[in-house]
Amino acid sequence: MRLADLRGRSVAVWGTGREGRAAVTAIAAHGPARLLAVDDSADFLSVPWEGELAALAPLAGGDHAFPALAAADVVVRSPGVPQTHRWMAELRRRGVTITGGSALWMADHARETVGVTGSKGKSTTSALISHLLAAAGRPNVFGGNIGVPLLDLPAAGQYVLELSSYQCSDLTDSPRVAVVTSLFPEHLDAHGGEREYYRDKLNLLAHGPELIVVNGADQRLVRETIAVRDVNGFPAIPAGSGDSRFRIDDDDLVYCSDEPLFPRDTLRLRGRHNGLNLCVALAVLDGMGIDVPGLREELRAAVASFEGLPHRLAEIEDPSGLTFVDDTLSTTPHSAMHAIDAYEGRPLTVLVGGTDRGLDYSPLREHLRGKEITVIGLPDSGPRILAELAGLAGVRTEEAEDLPAAVSLARKLTPPGGVVLLSPAAPSYGRFRNFEHRSAVFIQAIRETA
């Protein structure tokens, strides 16, 4: 379904955040017969919905929310509305078409788009692809789940998008180039289970992309995509594994087939996972017809200048000699495991805990077996994580009442030259407004305890 298909139809936009606002503005320009905005939250009246938005789409909430959705021909769901919402099944039973703003945009722009998803690494990899494409003379617009709704993107000849599982689940068109960086259980409450999450995530690949690139070192991802084919019948291109065209060998050089390109540490981002992200990005350029070996020097300079993204293994200087690291966007045990590995060989204190979504932390326990590490648990899920780690030799566990208290405790427990890593393996909501707020509290606590 395209935006133009909404002409003359009754449309309800479900959600009033950035995605919902972008959808209302875009849909209104295509002449729907009726356009409503729907906020089903308990405090819908507090949403500032006025001026041009209110004129384009009156706001329905409270007792009027579900009837407004049920009376529509098409419901445009914001990503924040989960697939498990109690109204979704009933709307489908009544024959209401449900789509999303990302799906509407993709239907018109798939040919010009590189779409990147993954349980971890999608933000860094999509930003790196965009950066390297520009260095190779391919200007592009970068957007998506980074905070810019697709329906707000400017016109361009090439797009590189970071796409969440919520955005992928509605797609009926795959981007021309579809990329998956990793796959492990996440957001299960919003998708209905592990299989449902994989289904929604990998829907990015399900509608005829011309090129599929995956992280070949992620065995779960390889298993889940082994039967997937692009529009020409070719399987996914694996990057980063030992037999991949793009890989990092034991000499810590990045290779294209048998030809060394540049040292791995040209990319200043720590961690094996970021080396794999680089291999995936290079494989994407190669698959798009760019002569990667021929542009070795230009790409080396671009890789060296890549700054990374905020809140992802971002190091913070401290006069004590300790290294504090903001990895607040780590919201799963697997992402925390990657962060811990990035500081292997240094004394390490990791701060874990946040919103408790009932995640299974047994993989973290197995990952820490045999390691020397201090783990400080934060509300709300911290105590449960620490209980999962109980009895591991070499793992010291402590509880803290809040993030500032955890920073203060970490200063006392971490040896000189060590690392204090905020990689919470849990979301920020509940105790904080969002991940930016959690990061700000962390940095302020570092300053106040210096």
N, C-alpha and C positions, 0 to 999 in steps of 0.2 A: 504494500500500500504506500502510495506517495502522497505528498501534501496536496497535490492537485486533485486527488481522488476524494478529498473531503469537501469539495465544493457541493453546496446544496444539501449537505448531510448534517444531522444533529450530532454535535461533538461535545464531550465532557473531558476536560483536562483535570486529571486526578493528581493533586499535589500543587502547592503554591510557593515552593522554593524557587531556586534559580532555574531548574529544568522546567517547572510548570510555567513560569513567567515567559521563558523563551518560547515554549510551545504555544501559549496563547497569542503572542505577537506574530509568530510565523503562520499559525493556522488562520488567524483573522484575515490575513492578506489574501487567502484563497477562497473567500466567500462561502463559509459554511452557512447552512440555513439557521442554525442555532449554535451558540458557543457558550458554555458554562465552565466555571472553575469550581472544583470541589475540594474542600478541606475536611477530612473526616476526623481530625484530631479533636480532643476534648476542648482545647483552647482556641478553636478556629477564629473566634471573634477578635483575638489579639493580633491576627495576621494583618499587616498593613496592605490592604487591597483597595486601592482608590485611584482616582484620576483616570488615565487612559486605560489601565488594565481593567478597572471596574466597568468602564464604558464598553470595552470589547467583550468582556466575559463576566457577567454577574457572578458573585461568589455564593455557593451553596454549602452549608455546613450543618452540624447538629442533626436533627431529624430529617433535614432535607437532603443530606449527603447521598445516602444510598438511592433514594428515588431519582435524584438527578443523574446518577450513573446508570441506573436501570432503564431510564427513558431515552438514553442516547443510542444512536446508531453505532458510534465509535467512541471508545474510551481511550484516551492517551494517558498512559500510566507513567508517572515520574519514577525514576530508579529507586527512590526511597520507599515506594510501596512494594512490599515483598510479594513474591509469588504465592506465599502461604497466607496472605491476608484472607480473612474469613469471607469476604465478598467476592473473591476472584472466581471461585467455582460456580457460584450462583449466577454471576453475570454471564459466564460462558454458557451455562445451562439455558439461559434465556436468549441466547443467540447474539449477545452483544460482542462486537469485534473489539479486542483489546490489543493495543500496540503501544509503542513508546516514541518519544521524540527522537531518540537515536535511530530507531528503525525507520522513521519517516525520512530523516535526513539521509541515511545510508542508501535508501532506495533511489535517491537522485544523485548520489556522489560516490557510489561504490567503485567506479572505474578509476577514480583519482585518489584512492585511499589505501594507505597502509594502516591496518588495524592491529593493535597489540593488546593481548590480554595475558593473564597468568596469575597464579595465586601469590607469587612474589616475583618482583623484577620487572613488571610491566611498565612502571613509571620510569625507571632508569633506562630501560631498553628503548622505549618509545622516544624519550628525550635524546638518547644517543643516536638513534636512527635519524631523527630530524636534524641533529647537529652534523652528522656525517654526510647526509644528503646535501645539505647546504654547502659543505666544504667541497663536494664533488660537482658543484654547479647545478644542483637541483633545488632551487628555492621551494619552500613549503610552509604550510601553516600547521602549527602544533596545537592540539587541543584534546577535548574529551573529558575523561574523568579527573583531570588535573584541576578542574574548576571552571572550565569554559564549556557550557552546553553546546552540543553540536549545532543546534538550530541558531546559535548566536555567532557561528564562525563566519568570517568574511569570505568572499569569493576567492578562489585560488585554483591553480592548476594541479597542485599536489597537496595532500593532507597526510599528516601522521597523527594517529589518535591512540591514546590510552583508553581502553574500554574495560569497564568492570563487568562482573558476572551479571549484574542487574541489567546493564545495557545490552550485553550479548544475548540475553535470554529472549528478547523481543525481535531480534533481527530476522528478516526474511530475505535479505540480500547480504552476502559476504563481501567484505572489501576485496579489492583486486589482489592485495597481498595480505594474508592472514598469518599472524605470528602468535605463538604461545610460548611463554618463558618457563613455566613451571606448573605443576598441578598437585595440590594436596588439599585435604578437607578444610573448608573455610565457609563462613556464613551459612552454616547448615540450617540454622533457625529460619533464615529468610528463603531458603530454597526447598526445604522439606526433607533433606537428608543428603548423604554423600553422593549417591548415584544421581540425584536430581541436580546437585551442584555441578557435577561433572558435565551432565547433559546441557545445562544452561551455559556453562563456561565455553564448552566446545561447540556450541551453536554458531560461534564465529566462523567455523570451518564448514558448516553444513550446507551452504548455498552457492557453491560453484566459484570459489576463489581461483585465480589463475596461478597463484603461487602460495604454498604453505611452508612455513619455516618453524621448526620446534627446537627446543633445547634437547639435544640428543643424549645428554648426561642424566636427564630426569627419567628414570626407568618407568615410573607410573605414567608419566605423560606419553612416553613411547608406546607403552602397552595400550593406552586408551585411544591412541590415534593411529595404530598400525594399519587399520583397514580404511582410513580416511584417504580420499583422493581429491585432487584438484579438478577443475573443469576439463582438463585434458587427459585425465586418468592417471596422473603421476602421484606417487605418495609424497608425504611430507618430507622436506629436506631437513635432516638432523644437523645441528651445529653444536660444537663443543665436545662431542664424544671422541674417543680415541681414533676412530676411523673416519671422522668427518672431514670435509674439505677445509673447514675453518675450525681450528682447535689450538690449544695451548699444550705444548709437549713438556717433557721433564726438564728441558733447558730453559723453561719460562720464556719462550719465544712464541709469538702468535704466528701461526702458519696458514697459508693458503695452499692446499695440497702439500707439496714438498718444498715450497718456497717460503722462507721466513720473511715476515713483514716488518715486525718491530718487537721490542721486548714487552712482555706483559705489563711491567710497571710503567710503561708509557701512560696507561690509564691509571690515574692517581687514586681511584676508588679501591678500598680494601676488599678482600674476601674472594674466595674461589668463585662464588656465585656471580660477582661482577665481571670476572674474566669470562664466564660463560655468557653473560649478557652481551659482552663485546663480540664474542664469536657469533652470536645470533644476529646482532646488528650488521656485521660484515657480510654474513650469508644473505641477508635481505638485500643489501646493495648489490651483491654479486648476482642474485636472482633477478634483479631489476635491470640487469644489463650494464652495470657500471664496472669498468675495468679496475678492480681493486688493486691487483699488483702494479698496474701501470700508474695508479694514483697513490702509490705507497707513501711518498713524502707528504703529499697534501693530507692524506688520512692520518698519518702519524702526528702531524701538527694539530689536527682537529681533535684526535684522541687525547693528546697531551693537554689541550686547552679546556677539555670538558670538566666542568665544575661539579657535576653531580647535582642532587636535589636536596632541599632542606629536609631535616628530620630523618634522614637515612644515613646512619653511620657518620653523622656530622660531628667532628671533633672540636672540643671547646678548650681553649688554652686556660691553664690554671697555674698560679705562681708556686703551688706546692710541688710541682713536678708530676702530679697525677694527671692522667688523661681522662677527661670526662667526654662521654660520647652520647649524643642525642640520636637514638634510633626509635623515637616514639611511634613511628608508623609501623613498627613491628607489632602485629596484632594476633599472631598465631605462634604456637610452639615451634613450628618449622622455620619461621622467619627469625625467631630468637636464636635457634640453633645455628643458622647461617652467620648471624652477627657474632656469636660466641667464637665460632671458628675463625673469624677475621682477626681475632686477637690471641690466637694460639701462641703459647710461648711466653706470655706476659702474665703477671699476677692479675687476676680478674675478679671484680665484684659486679654482679649483674642484678639489676632491679627489675622484678617481675610483678605482674598483677594489674588488674583493671576490672572492667565490666566482665562479670562471669557469664559466659554464654554456654557453659557446660562442655567446653572443649576437652578432648582427651589429651592429657599431658604425659601419658606414658612414653611417647616418642622422645620427649625432652629428658625423661629419666634415663632411657637407654643411651641417649647421646652424651649424657654427663657421666656415665659409668666410667670409672677409671681416671676422671679428671680431678685436678685440684682447683677448686673454685668456691667463691662465697656467693650465696644467693639470698637476696633480701626480698621478702614478700610484702607487697602493698595491697591495701583493700581494692577490690572486694575479693578477687580470686586468688590473691597471694597466699593466704593460708592453705587453700586447697592444693596449690602448686607445690608448696613446701611439704605438705603431707605426702604428695606423690614422690618427692625426692628423698623421703626419710630412709635412713639406713644405708645410703650410698657413702662408701668410704671416700674421703677426700672432699666431699661436698658439705660445706658449712652453711647452715640455714639460720636466718634471723628474720624476725617480723618487725615492721615499722608501722606506725599509726597513719602516716601520710608521706607524701613525696619529700617534703623538706626534711622530715625526720630521717628518711632513708638516706638522703644525701649526707646528712651529718654523721650518721652511723657508718656509711661507706668510707668517709674520710678516716675514721678511726680504725677500720678493719682492713683497708687496702694498703699493702706495703708500698714503700717509695718506688716510683717508676711504674706503678701499676695502672690499671684501667678501671674506671667506674662506668659501666654501660647501662643506660636506660634502654632496655629492649623488652618491653613489658609482656609480650606474648598475649596481649588482651587489648580490647578497644579502650577508649578514653571516657566514653559517656558514663554519666552517673556522678562521678566526682569532679569532672571537668566539662566545660562546654563543648570541647572538641579536641583534636590532637594538637592544634596550635596552642591552646590554653595549657595543656599538659606540658608541652615543650617550654612555654614561657615560665611556668612554675618551676620546672627543673633548672632552667638557667638562672632564675632569680635565687633559688636555693644555693646554687653553686657560688654565686657572688656573695651572698650573705654569710656563707660559712668559710669563705676563703681566708 
